[in-house]
Amino acid sequence: MTWEPIADIASKVQAGELKAVDLVERALQAIADNESYQAIIATTTERARQRAHDIDAQVAAGETVGRLAGVPFIAKDNFLVFGAETTAASNILKGFEAPYQSTAIERLEAEGAICVAKANLDAFAHGSSTENSDFFTTKNPVDPTRVPGGSSGGSAAATVLGLAPFALGTDTGGSIRLPASFCGAVGYKPTYGLISRSGVVAMASSLDVVGPLTSRVVDAELVLDVLAGQDELDSTTIARDEQGYLPPATDLKGKKIGVITEYMGEGLQPGVRTATEAGIAKLRDAGADIVELSLPSLPLGLAVYYILCPAEVSSNLSRYDGQRYGYGDAEAHNLDESYLQTRERGFGKEAKRRIMIGTYVLSSGYYDAYYKRAQTVRTRLIAEFAAAFEQVDFLLGPTAPTTAFKIGEHSDDPLQMYLTDIMTVAVNLAGVPAVSLPCGVSDGLPVGLQLIAPQRADRALLATAQTVEELLA
Amino acid sequence: MTKLTRDDVLKLAQLARISLHDDEVAEFTDELSAILQYVEQLSSVNLDGLQPTNQVTGLTNVMRDDVVKDYGYAPLELLKNAPRTQDNQIKVHRMIG
């Protein structure tokens, strides 16, 4: 099932041609009809219906609702949202009811959007398949025996299944782009700091960003335009582009695009290579100046990521102490026993794994050799991105080395699972924006093409992404 | 090459305040060793003249006025998520012997 472009839905609601209550019912029905994919943890039915009713009443009274009037959406379950629990797909947050909403949700609601459900994820966003969810694994909409990618797998599957016109995700090492690639959606990862993370369950704070998963680039633009900009509740936020994020599509003629050598090397599935090369040929035919470009430190990105990310995870997850909120072991006799048992029962295996790796690399005696060294290699990576963007407008490569893998294929080997992110993590380390666009299929499974731009060039990236999307369609 | 021992893993678990079952200790000993061996490829990278990156967009200290703002949160609503409460306060285990 497909939805019209978000801007069209909103203007029809504003004009009284579509009713918000009908849109919400349509989304809820789609969610019920597609339950077998397990993309959704919970619906926010009561609050969604109430908001839809209020919005229709505003329209009837002649009031202007906003640019997302009556548009249903789905939030990854690590966003604090009223009307349902916020669990981050973890046992330790089961039963947690948000006492306030994330800034992202507040901004969407202020423009008239309606959250209808919370999407599944790898618990605390730790993973690339949703198999690390403490609750259940989401199935890929194209092939239910395969994973949807992760960690925003529920959001990507929901978008492709047409459960709502768009979904929100978060991307720490590829968690928006990878599932977009595996499911065949558009996944947008903005410049670090462009969207507030206030009220989003933290994973690795020097890497985490919020972004949309949509059916088309123009929808991602509108959502970004509503969300982007500083927020006093998140001091890492940066100023929005004065021109906004709704650019006209730009011609590829004269645009210099660098194909990343390191992403086209060994380990790339043949079908992904073929689809990527076919996509690149289309861009060349449309007038883009395609060059090959090497960023020699890129293969180190994953090692840097798997030091910095667990380090920050171990720090961020230390707040789950069983005392203030979340699961707390009721039988413990003293404080230490309470910590140990709460965290033993509340955290899944991957959270424990990352907390322990993070604890190790931050511990006295190892800090310089691991954490500080990784931060310094990060500097080198950033310098290589900067040098590349002296030569080209955009960088390009596949989003992932493979198409969606089978459920269970990597679940016994965490390192193999980590390698899924090999082409996405460097973007987070450098804080630059990137978009994953559908780029054909390999054996019937979607392939994603990743377009990367310099920091704060989100507007230019989206303008070009519109053209590329059309060429690849 | 780093190879963690069973005792290393037990010590890490204690530092991180996670109790582990015996089978988990064995499993984590192997898995964490493999992950650490993978990330050790960074040890041979030449980093002369480079400083660590702490913040990617170049922001430094972001200051605000130190004033109380009313966000409308009701104290009792905030307490609802606490595992144990008494007299509208969070109840914790004794911290000092």
HADDOCK unambig.tbl for C-alpha pairs under 7 A between the chains (distance, minus, plus):
assign (segid A and resid 96 and name CA) (segid B and resid 81 and name CA) 6.00 0.50 0.50
assign (segid A and resid 97 and name CA) (segid B and resid 81 and name CA) 6.89 0.50 0.50
assign (segid A and resid 99 and name CA) (segid B and resid 77 and name CA) 6.30 0.50 0.50
assign (segid A and resid 99 and name CA) (segid B and resid 78 and name CA) 5.94 0.50 0.50
assign (segid A and resid 206 and name CA) (segid B and resid 55 and name CA) 6.79 0.50 0.50
assign (segid A and resid 235 and name CA) (segid B and resid 62 and name CA) 6.18 0.50 0.50
assign (segid A and resid 303 and name CA) (segid B and resid 38 and name CA) 6.75 0.50 0.50
assign (segid A and resid 303 and name CA) (segid B and resid 39 and name CA) 4.44 0.50 0.50
assign (segid A and resid 322 and name CA) (segid B and resid 83 and name CA) 6.97 0.50 0.50
assign (segid A and resid 323 and name CA) (segid B and resid 82 and name CA) 6.55 0.50 0.50
assign (segid A and resid 323 and name CA) (segid B and resid 83 and name CA) 6.34 0.50 0.50
assign (segid A and resid 323 and name CA) (segid B and resid 92 and name CA) 6.13 0.50 0.50
assign (segid A and resid 324 and name CA) (segid B and resid 82 and name CA) 4.81 0.50 0.50
assign (segid A and resid 324 and name CA) (segid B and resid 83 and name CA) 6.83 0.50 0.50
assign (segid A and resid 324 and name CA) (segid B and resid 90 and name CA) 6.72 0.50 0.50
assign (segid A and resid 325 and name CA) (segid B and resid 81 and name CA) 4.88 0.50 0.50
assign (segid A and resid 325 and name CA) (segid B and resid 82 and name CA) 4.22 0.50 0.50
assign (segid A and resid 325 and name CA) (segid B and resid 83 and name CA) 6.10 0.50 0.50
assign (segid A and resid 326 and name CA) (segid B and resid 81 and name CA) 6.47 0.50 0.50
assign (segid A and resid 326 and name CA) (segid B and resid 82 and name CA) 6.74 0.50 0.50
assign (segid A and resid 326 and name CA) (segid B and resid 83 and name CA) 6.79 0.50 0.50
assign (segid A and resid 327 and name CA) (segid B and resid 83 and name CA) 6.48 0.50 0.50
assign (segid A and resid 328 and name CA) (segid B and resid 83 and name CA) 5.49 0.50 0.50
assign (segid A and resid 334 and name CA) (segid B and resid 93 and name CA) 5.63 0.50 0.50
assign (segid A and resid 334 and name CA) (segid B and resid 94 and name CA) 6.88 0.50 0.50
assign (segid A and resid 335 and name CA) (segid B and resid 93 and name CA) 5.11 0.50 0.50
assign (segid A and resid 335 and name CA) (segid B and resid 94 and name CA) 6.71 0.50 0.50
assign (segid A and resid 335 and name CA) (segid B and resid 95 and name CA) 6.64 0.50 0.50
assign (segid A and resid 339 and name CA) (segid B and resid 17 and name CA) 5.93 0.50 0.50
assign (segid A and resid 340 and name CA) (segid B and resid 17 and name CA) 4.91 0.50 0.50
assign (segid A and resid 340 and name CA) (segid B and resid 18 and name CA) 4.63 0.50 0.50
assign (segid A and resid 340 and name CA) (segid B and resid 19 and name CA) 5.09 0.50 0.50
assign (segid A and resid 341 and name CA) (segid B and resid 18 and name CA) 6.99 0.50 0.50
assign (segid A and resid 341 and name CA) (segid B and resid 19 and name CA) 6.39 0.50 0.50
assign (segid A and resid 343 and name CA) (segid B and resid 18 and name CA) 5.43 0.50 0.50
assign (segid A and resid 344 and name CA) (segid B and resid 18 and name CA) 5.20 0.50 0.50
assign (segid A and resid 344 and name CA) (segid B and resid 19 and name CA) 5.38 0.50 0.50
assign (segid A and resid 344 and name CA) (segid B and resid 20 and name CA) 6.71 0.50 0.50
assign (segid A and resid 355 and name CA) (segid B and resid 16 and name CA) 6.90 0.50 0.50
assign (segid A and resid 356 and name CA) (segid B and resid 12 and name CA) 6.03 0.50 0.50
assign (segid A and resid 356 and name CA) (segid B and resid 13 and name CA) 6.54 0.50 0.50
assign (segid A and resid 356 and name CA) (segid B and resid 16 and name CA) 6.60 0.50 0.50
assign (segid A and resid 357 and name CA) (segid B and resid 32 and name CA) 6.73 0.50 0.50
assign (segid A and resid 359 and name CA) (segid B and resid 12 and name CA) 6.73 0.50 0.50
assign (segid A and resid 359 and name CA) (segid B and resid 16 and name CA) 6.58 0.50 0.50
assign (segid A and resid 360 and name CA) (segid B and resid 12 and name CA) 6.73 0.50 0.50
assign (segid A and resid 372 and name CA) (segid B and resid 52 and name CA) 6.38 0.50 0.50
assign (segid A and resid 375 and name CA) (segid B and resid 52 and name CA) 4.66 0.50 0.50
assign (segid A and resid 375 and name CA) (segid B and resid 53 and name CA) 5.28 0.50 0.50
assign (segid A and resid 376 and name CA) (segid B and resid 47 and name CA) 6.95 0.50 0.50
assign (segid A and resid 376 and name CA) (segid B and resid 50 and name CA) 6.30 0.50 0.50
assign (segid A and resid 376 and name CA) (segid B and resid 51 and name CA) 5.63 0.50 0.50
assign (segid A and resid 376 and name CA) (segid B and resid 52 and name CA) 3.92 0.50 0.50
assign (segid A and resid 376 and name CA) (segid B and resid 53 and name CA) 6.16 0.50 0.50
assign (segid A and resid 378 and name CA) (segid B and resid 53 and name CA) 6.44 0.50 0.50
assign (segid A and resid 379 and name CA) (segid B and resid 50 and name CA) 6.90 0.50 0.50
assign (segid A and resid 379 and name CA) (segid B and resid 51 and name CA) 6.86 0.50 0.50
assign (segid A and resid 379 and name CA) (segid B and resid 52 and name CA) 6.13 0.50 0.50
assign (segid A and resid 379 and name CA) (segid B and resid 53 and name CA) 5.51 0.50 0.50
assign (segid A and resid 415 and name CA) (segid B and resid 35 and name CA) 6.37 0.50 0.50
assign (segid A and resid 430 and name CA) (segid B and resid 56 and name CA) 6.52 0.50 0.50
assign (segid A and resid 431 and name CA) (segid B and resid 56 and name CA) 5.86 0.50 0.50
